[in-house]
Amino acid sequence: ARYTVFLLERSNKKFCTGVLIPRNIILPAAHCMNADPTQMTLAFGLHPQAGHYTARRSSKSISHPLYRKDDITRYDLALVYVDSGAPEKFSPLLLPDESFPLHEGLNFTAAGFGQNESQTSNALHFTELKITALDSTSGHLYVNQAAGKGICQGDSGGPALMSYQGRDYVVGVASALLPDSTEHPADLCRSTALYMNVQKFQGWIKTASKALLN
């Protein structure tokens, strides 16, 4: 769990989840980002809302150039520079390249600081999910959450985690919940979850990370 970050926009208390890729760059969803990253607190810790965290600040960030606020289901990725680097005990996850065997039906671990069954979000939590569908053209991963297990508000930007050949990877970034009016209309957290496929966007992530470090 020493790779997740609680991202707090101080002006309106909006929060999201992010994941460390190199030690000084966080990968969240673009819709989590304030236009001014200096107004965000990067909280490293398992219980940040209880005040147990190490704070970092950011002076710069990059969102995918094709991201549009009115359509969060496409290109919903950003990178946030950690000015003084992550705390010592935190370490980054790997990005899957083209050889990573990602496909429908695979299980993964979702991590986030969002709501759980008790409608609270006081700590980092994990749940085991399965990729229901993979759209290789759009770079989307879909997860059926009708059984009541999955991501909810506050989990945006949270990673989909997989281990492969003994190493830990972030294969997806939580982007949106897609409500189906005919199924659980009153419970958004049972809606289909949409993740950005990191494998699809790993080229942009690497290029933009280099730009952010210069």
C-alpha positions in Angstrom: 0.0 0.0 0.0 3.0 2.3 0.0 2.4 3.5 -3.5 -1.1 5.2 -3.2 -1.6 8.9 -2.5 -4.5 10.9 -1.2 -4.9 14.0 -3.4 -6.8 16.8 -1.7 -7.9 20.1 -3.4 -7.7 22.4 -0.4 -10.2 25.0 -1.7 -13.3 22.8 -1.9 -12.0 19.6 0.0 -12.5 17.5 -3.1 -10.3 14.4 -3.0 -9.1 11.6 -5.2 -6.7 8.7 -5.2 -3.5 8.5 -7.1 -0.6 6.1 -7.5 3.2 6.7 -7.5 5.0 5.7 -10.7 8.5 7.0 -10.4 9.2 8.3 -6.9 8.4 11.9 -7.8 5.4 11.5 -10.1 1.8 10.6 -9.3 -0.7 9.1 -11.8 -4.3 10.2 -11.1 -7.4 10.8 -13.3 -7.4 14.1 -15.2 -10.8 15.0 -13.8 -9.3 15.1 -10.3 -7.0 17.9 -11.2 -7.2 21.6 -10.2 -5.9 23.9 -12.9 -3.4 25.1 -10.3 -1.6 22.1 -8.8 -0.1 24.3 -6.1 -3.6 24.3 -4.5 -3.4 20.5 -3.9 -2.1 18.6 -0.9 -0.5 15.3 -1.7 -1.0 13.2 1.5 1.1 10.0 1.9 -0.4 7.7 4.5 -3.0 5.0 5.0 -5.4 7.1 7.1 -5.0 10.7 5.7 -8.5 11.9 6.7 -7.7 11.1 10.3 -4.6 13.3 10.0 -2.1 10.5 9.7 0.0 11.4 6.7 3.1 13.0 5.4 2.3 16.1 3.2 3.9 17.0 -0.1 3.2 19.8 -2.5 3.3 20.0 -6.3 4.4 22.9 -8.5 3.4 21.4 -11.8 1.2 18.8 -13.5 0.2 17.6 -17.0 -3.2 16.3 -18.1 -3.6 14.3 -21.3 -3.9 16.8 -24.2 -7.1 15.1 -25.5 -8.9 15.1 -22.1 -12.1 17.2 -22.0 -14.0 17.9 -18.8 -17.4 17.3 -20.5 -16.3 13.8 -21.5 -14.4 12.1 -18.6 -14.6 8.7 -20.2 -11.8 9.5 -22.7 -8.1 10.2 -22.0 -8.8 10.8 -18.3 -5.2 10.7 -17.2 -2.9 13.2 -15.6 0.6 13.3 -14.0 1.5 15.3 -10.9 5.0 16.2 -10.0 6.0 15.7 -6.3 8.3 18.6 -5.5 10.5 17.0 -2.9 9.8 13.4 -3.9 7.7 10.7 -2.0 8.5 9.9 1.6 11.2 7.3 2.0 8.9 4.3 2.7 6.9 4.8 -0.5 7.9 3.1 -3.7 6.5 3.3 -7.3 4.6 0.7 -9.3 5.5 -0.5 -12.8 3.7 0.4 -16.0 2.7 -2.5 -18.2 4.2 -2.5 -21.7 2.9 -4.1 -24.9 4.0 -7.6 -23.7 1.9 -7.5 -20.6 -0.9 -10.2 -20.9 -3.9 -8.0 -20.2 -7.3 -9.4 -21.2 -11.0 -9.7 -20.3 -11.6 -12.0 -17.3 -8.5 -11.1 -15.4 -8.7 -10.4 -11.7 -7.1 -7.3 -10.2 -7.0 -5.4 -7.0 -8.7 -2.0 -6.8 -7.3 0.5 -4.3 -8.8 3.8 -3.2 -9.7 6.2 -0.4 -13.4 6.4 -1.5 -16.6 5.3 0.2 -17.0 1.7 1.4 -20.1 -0.2 2.5 -20.6 2.1 5.6 -20.4 5.2 3.4 -17.2 6.4 5.0 -13.8 7.0 3.6 -11.4 7.2 6.5 -8.7 4.8 5.2 -7.2 3.2 2.2 -9.2 0.1 1.2 -8.8 -2.7 -1.3 -11.2 -4.9 -3.2 -10.8 -7.8 -5.7 -12.5 -7.2 -9.0 -12.5 -8.7 -12.5 -12.2 -7.0 -15.9 -15.6 -7.5 -17.5 -14.7 -5.9 -20.9 -11.6 -4.4 -22.5 -11.9 -2.0 -25.4 -8.5 -2.0 -27.1 -9.5 1.0 -29.4 -10.6 3.5 -26.8 -8.2 2.3 -24.0 -11.1 1.5 -21.6 -11.5 -1.3 -19.0 -15.0 -2.0 -17.7 -15.9 -3.7 -14.5 -19.4 -4.9 -13.6 -20.1 -3.9 -10.0 -23.8 -5.0 -9.8 -22.9 -7.5 -7.0 -22.1 -4.5 -4.7 -18.3 -4.7 -4.7 -16.1 -2.1 -6.4 -15.1 1.5 -6.5 -17.2 4.5 -5.4 -17.0 8.2 -4.9 -13.4 9.3 -3.9 -11.8 6.3 -5.6 -11.3 8.3 -8.9 -7.7 8.0 -10.0 -7.2 4.9 -7.9 -5.1 2.1 -9.4 -6.1 -1.3 -10.7 -3.2 -3.5 -9.4 -1.8 -6.7 -10.8 1.2 -8.8 -10.0 3.0 -10.4 -12.9 6.2 -12.5 -12.7 6.7 -11.4 -9.2 6.4 -7.6 -9.8 3.6 -5.2 -9.1 2.0 -3.2 -11.9 -0.7 -0.5 -12.2 -2.8 -1.6 -15.2 -5.7 0.9 -14.8 -6.7 4.2 -13.4 -10.3 4.6 -12.1 -12.1 7.2 -14.2 -15.9 7.0 -13.8 -19.0 5.2 -12.8 -21.5 4.6 -15.6 -25.0 4.4 -14.1 -27.6 2.1 -15.7 -31.1 3.5 -15.1 -32.6 0.0 -15.2 -30.2 -1.5 -12.7 -29.6 -0.2 -9.2 -30.5 3.4 -10.1 -30.3 4.6 -6.5 -26.9 3.1 -5.8 -24.2 4.6 -8.0 -21.6 2.4 -6.5 -23.2 -0.6 -8.1 -22.8 0.9 -11.5 -20.3 -0.3 -14.1 -16.8 1.1 -13.4 -14.7 2.6 -16.1 -10.9 2.5 -15.9 -8.3 4.0 -18.2 -6.1 1.2 -19.6 -2.6 2.1 -18.6 -1.1 -0.3 -21.1 -2.8 1.6 -23.9 -1.5 5.0 -22.6 1.9 3.9 -21.3 3.7 5.7 -24.2 2.1 9.0 -23.4 2.8 8.5 -19.6 6.5 7.9 -20.2 6.9 10.8 -22.6 4.9 13.2 -20.4 6.8 12.1 -17.3 10.1 13.0 -19.0 8.7 16.5 -19.9 7.5 17.0 -16.3 10.9 16.1 -14.9 12.7 18.7 -17.1 
